[in-house]
Amino acid sequence: MQSESIGELGKALAKAQREMKPAKEDGDNPYFKSKYATLAGVWDACRGPLGDNNLSIVQTIEKKDEQDYLI
């Protein structure tokens, strides 16, 4: 299903972004002696605000030349 306008989507996304806190740096990179936010940490930071505003993340697969690609 597709809407004629993204007005409501834009409002919901803006509200969710205001509610998001920075992702925790829960990963260690010993080579550079630094910390980083893992994918799990990023999901933890955004899952609640997205869901609270009826938003979701969708990933689809596209097949091209006998190979699958994540879009």
C-alpha distances in whole Angstrom, upper triangle without the diagonal:
4,7,10,12,13,16,15,14,17,19,18,18,22,23,22,24,27,27,27,31,32,32,35,37,37,38,41,42,46,46,45,47,43,41,37,34,32,29,29,31,28,25,28,28,24,23,24,23,20,19,21,19,16,15,14,15,13,16,15,18,18,21,24,27,27,26,23,22,20,18
4,7,9,9,13,12,11,14,17,16,17,20,21,21,22,25,26,26,30,31,31,34,36,37,38,41,42,45,46,45,46,43,40,36,33,32,29,30,31,27,25,28,28,24,23,24,23,19,20,21,18,16,15,15,15,14,16,16,19,19,22,24,28,28,27,24,23,21,18
4,5,7,9,10,10,12,14,14,15,18,19,20,21,24,25,26,29,31,31,35,37,38,39,42,43,47,47,46,47,43,41,37,34,33,30,31,32,28,26,29,28,24,23,24,22,19,20,21,17,15,15,16,17,16,19,19,22,22,26,27,31,32,31,28,26,24,20
4,7,9,11,11,13,15,16,17,19,21,22,23,25,27,28,31,33,33,37,39,40,41,44,45,49,49,47,49,45,43,39,36,36,32,34,34,31,29,32,30,27,26,27,25,22,23,23,20,18,18,19,20,19,22,22,25,24,28,29,33,34,33,30,28,26,23
4,6,8,8,10,12,13,14,16,18,19,20,22,24,25,28,30,31,34,36,38,39,42,43,47,47,45,46,43,40,37,34,34,31,32,32,28,27,29,28,24,24,25,22,20,21,21,18,17,16,18,19,19,21,22,25,25,29,30,34,35,33,31,28,26,22
4,6,5,6,9,10,10,12,14,15,16,18,20,21,24,26,27,31,33,34,35,39,39,43,43,42,43,39,36,33,30,30,27,28,28,25,24,26,24,20,21,21,19,16,18,18,15,14,13,15,16,16,19,20,23,24,28,29,33,34,32,29,26,24,20
4,5,5,6,9,10,11,13,14,15,17,19,20,24,26,27,31,33,35,37,40,41,44,45,43,44,40,37,34,31,31,29,30,29,26,25,26,24,21,22,22,18,16,18,18,14,14,14,16,18,19,22,24,27,28,31,33,37,38,36,32,30,27,24
4,5,5,6,9,10,11,12,14,16,17,19,22,24,26,29,32,34,35,39,40,44,44,42,43,39,36,33,30,30,27,28,28,24,23,24,22,19,19,19,16,14,15,14,11,11,11,14,16,18,21,23,26,28,31,33,37,38,36,32,30,27,24
4,5,5,6,9,10,10,12,14,15,16,20,22,23,27,29,31,32,35,36,40,41,39,40,36,33,30,27,27,24,25,24,21,20,21,20,16,16,17,14,11,13,13,10,9,8,11,13,14,17,19,23,24,28,30,34,34,32,29,26,23,20
4,6,5,6,9,10,10,12,14,15,19,20,22,26,28,30,31,35,36,39,40,38,38,35,32,29,26,26,24,25,24,21,20,22,19,16,17,17,14,12,15,15,11,12,10,13,14,16,19,21,25,26,30,31,35,36,33,30,27,24,21
4,5,5,6,9,10,11,13,15,18,20,22,26,28,30,32,36,37,41,41,39,39,36,33,30,27,28,25,26,25,21,21,22,19,16,17,17,13,12,14,13,9,11,11,14,16,19,22,24,28,29,33,35,38,39,37,33,30,27,24
4,6,5,6,9,10,11,13,16,19,20,24,26,28,30,33,35,39,40,38,38,34,31,28,25,25,23,23,22,19,18,19,17,13,14,13,10,8,10,9,6,8,7,11,13,16,19,22,26,28,31,33,37,37,35,31,29,25,23
4,5,5,6,9,10,11,14,16,17,21,24,25,27,30,32,35,36,34,35,31,28,25,22,22,20,20,19,16,15,17,14,11,12,12,9,8,11,11,8,9,7,10,12,14,17,20,24,26,29,31,35,35,33,29,26,23,20
4,5,5,6,9,10,13,15,18,21,24,26,28,31,32,36,37,34,35,31,28,25,22,23,22,22,21,17,17,18,15,13,15,14,10,10,13,12,10,12,11,14,15,18,21,24,27,29,33,34,38,38,36,32,29,26,23
4,5,5,7,9,12,15,17,21,24,26,28,31,33,36,38,35,35,31,29,26,23,24,22,22,20,18,17,17,14,12,13,12,8,9,11,10,7,11,11,14,16,19,22,25,29,31,35,36,40,40,37,34,31,28,25
4,5,5,6,10,13,14,18,21,22,25,28,30,33,35,33,33,29,26,23,19,20,18,18,17,14,13,13,11,8,10,9,5,6,9,8,6,9,8,11,13,16,19,23,26,28,32,34,38,38,35,31,28,25,23
4,5,5,8,10,12,16,19,21,23,26,28,31,32,30,30,26,23,20,17,19,17,18,16,13,13,14,10,8,11,11,7,8,12,11,10,13,11,13,14,17,20,23,26,29,32,34,37,38,35,31,28,24,22
4,6,8,11,14,17,20,22,25,28,29,33,34,32,31,27,24,22,19,21,20,20,18,15,16,15,12,11,13,12,9,11,14,12,11,15,14,16,17,21,23,27,30,32,36,38,41,41,38,35,32,28,26
4,7,10,12,15,18,20,23,26,28,32,33,31,31,27,24,21,18,20,19,18,16,14,14,13,10,9,11,9,6,9,11,10,10,13,13,15,17,20,23,27,30,32,36,38,41,41,38,35,32,28,26
4,7,9,12,15,17,19,23,25,28,30,28,27,23,20,17,14,16,15,15,12,10,11,10,6,6,9,8,6,9,11,11,11,14,13,14,15,19,21,25,28,30,34,36,39,39,36,32,29,25,24
4,6,9,12,14,17,20,22,26,27,25,24,20,17,15,12,15,15,14,11,10,11,10,6,8,11,10,9,12,14,14,15,18,17,17,18,21,23,27,30,32,36,37,41,40,37,34,31,27,26
4,6,9,12,14,17,19,22,24,21,21,17,14,12,9,12,13,13,9,8,11,10,7,9,12,13,12,14,17,17,18,20,18,19,18,22,23,26,29,31,35,36,39,39,35,32,29,26,25
4,6,9,11,14,16,20,21,20,19,15,12,9,6,8,9,9,6,5,8,7,5,8,11,12,13,14,16,17,19,20,18,18,17,20,21,25,27,30,33,34,37,37,33,30,27,24,23
4,6,9,12,14,17,20,18,16,13,9,8,6,8,10,10,6,8,10,9,8,11,14,15,15,17,19,20,22,23,22,21,20,23,24,27,29,32,35,36,39,38,35,32,29,26,26
4,6,8,11,14,16,14,13,9,6,5,4,7,10,10,7,9,12,11,11,14,16,18,19,20,22,23,25,26,24,23,22,24,24,28,29,32,35,36,38,38,34,31,29,26,26
4,7,10,13,16,15,13,11,7,6,5,6,10,9,7,10,12,11,12,15,16,18,20,21,23,24,26,27,25,23,22,24,24,28,29,32,34,36,38,37,33,31,28,25,26
4,7,10,12,12,11,9,5,5,6,6,9,10,9,11,14,14,14,17,19,21,22,23,25,27,28,29,27,25,23,25,24,27,28,31,33,34,36,35,31,29,27,24,25
4,6,9,9,7,6,5,6,9,9,13,14,12,15,17,17,18,21,22,25,26,27,29,30,32,33,30,28,26,28,27,30,31,33,35,36,37,37,33,31,29,27,28
4,6,6,6,5,6,7,11,11,14,16,15,17,19,20,20,23,25,27,28,29,31,33,34,35,32,30,27,29,28,30,31,33,34,35,36,36,32,30,28,26,28
4,6,5,7,8,11,14,14,18,19,18,20,23,23,24,26,28,31,32,32,34,36,37,38,36,34,31,33,31,34,34,36,37,38,39,38,34,33,31,29,31
4,6,8,10,12,16,16,19,21,20,22,25,25,26,28,30,33,33,34,36,38,39,40,37,35,32,33,31,34,34,35,36,37,37,37,33,32,30,29,31
4,5,9,11,14,16,19,21,20,21,24,25,24,27,29,31,32,32,35,37,37,39,36,34,31,33,31,34,34,36,37,37,38,38,35,33,31,29,30
4,7,10,14,15,19,20,19,20,24,24,23,26,29,31,31,32,34,36,37,38,36,34,32,34,33,35,36,38,39,40,41,41,37,35,33,31,32
4,7,11,13,16,17,16,17,20,20,20,23,25,27,28,29,31,32,33,35,32,31,29,31,30,33,33,35,37,38,39,39,35,34,31,29,30
4,7,9,13,14,12,14,17,17,16,19,22,23,24,25,27,29,30,31,29,28,26,28,27,30,31,34,36,37,38,38,34,32,30,27,28
4,6,10,11,9,10,14,14,14,16,18,21,21,22,24,26,27,28,25,24,22,24,23,27,28,30,32,33,35,35,31,29,26,24,24
4,7,8,6,6,10,10,10,12,15,17,18,18,21,22,23,25,22,20,19,21,21,24,25,28,31,32,34,34,30,27,25,22,22
4,5,5,6,9,10,11,13,14,17,18,18,20,22,23,24,21,19,17,19,18,22,23,26,28,29,32,31,27,24,22,19,20
4,5,5,6,9,10,11,12,15,16,16,17,20,21,21,18,16,14,15,15,18,19,22,25,27,29,28,24,22,19,16,17
4,5,5,6,9,10,10,13,15,15,16,19,20,20,18,16,14,16,16,19,21,24,27,29,31,30,27,24,22,18,19
4,5,5,6,9,10,12,14,15,16,18,20,21,18,17,16,18,18,22,24,27,30,32,34,33,30,27,24,21,21
4,5,5,6,8,11,12,12,14,16,17,18,16,14,13,16,16,20,22,25,28,30,32,32,28,25,22,19,19
4,5,5,6,9,10,10,11,14,15,16,13,11,10,13,14,18,20,23,26,29,32,31,27,24,21,18,18
4,6,6,8,10,11,12,13,15,16,15,13,13,16,18,21,24,27,30,32,35,34,31,27,25,22,22
4,6,7,8,10,11,13,14,16,14,14,14,17,19,22,25,28,31,33,36,36,32,29,26,23,22
4,6,6,6,9,10,11,12,10,10,10,14,16,20,23,26,29,31,34,34,31,27,24,21,20
4,6,5,6,9,10,11,9,8,9,13,15,19,22,25,28,31,34,33,30,26,24,20,20
4,5,5,6,9,10,10,10,12,16,18,22,25,28,32,34,38,37,34,30,28,24,23
4,6,5,6,9,8,10,12,16,19,22,26,28,32,34,38,37,34,31,28,24,23
4,6,5,6,5,6,9,12,15,19,22,25,29,31,34,34,31,27,25,21,20
4,5,5,5,7,10,13,16,19,23,26,29,32,36,35,32,28,26,22,21
4,6,8,10,13,16,20,23,26,29,33,36,39,38,36,32,30,26,25
4,6,9,12,15,19,22,25,28,32,34,38,38,35,31,29,25,23
4,7,11,13,17,19,23,26,29,32,36,35,33,29,27,23,21
4,7,10,13,16,20,22,26,29,32,32,29,26,23,20,18
4,6,10,13,17,19,23,26,29,29,26,22,20,17,15
4,7,10,14,16,20,23,26,26,23,19,17,13,12
4,7,10,13,17,19,23,22,20,16,14,11,9
4,7,10,13,16,19,19,16,12,10,7,6
4,7,10,13,16,16,13,10,8,6,5
4,7,10,13,12,10,6,5,5,6
4,6,10,10,8,6,5,6,7
4,7,6,5,4,6,9,10
4,5,5,6,7,11,12
4,5,8,10,14,15
4,7,10,13,15
4,7,10,13
4,7,9
4,6
4
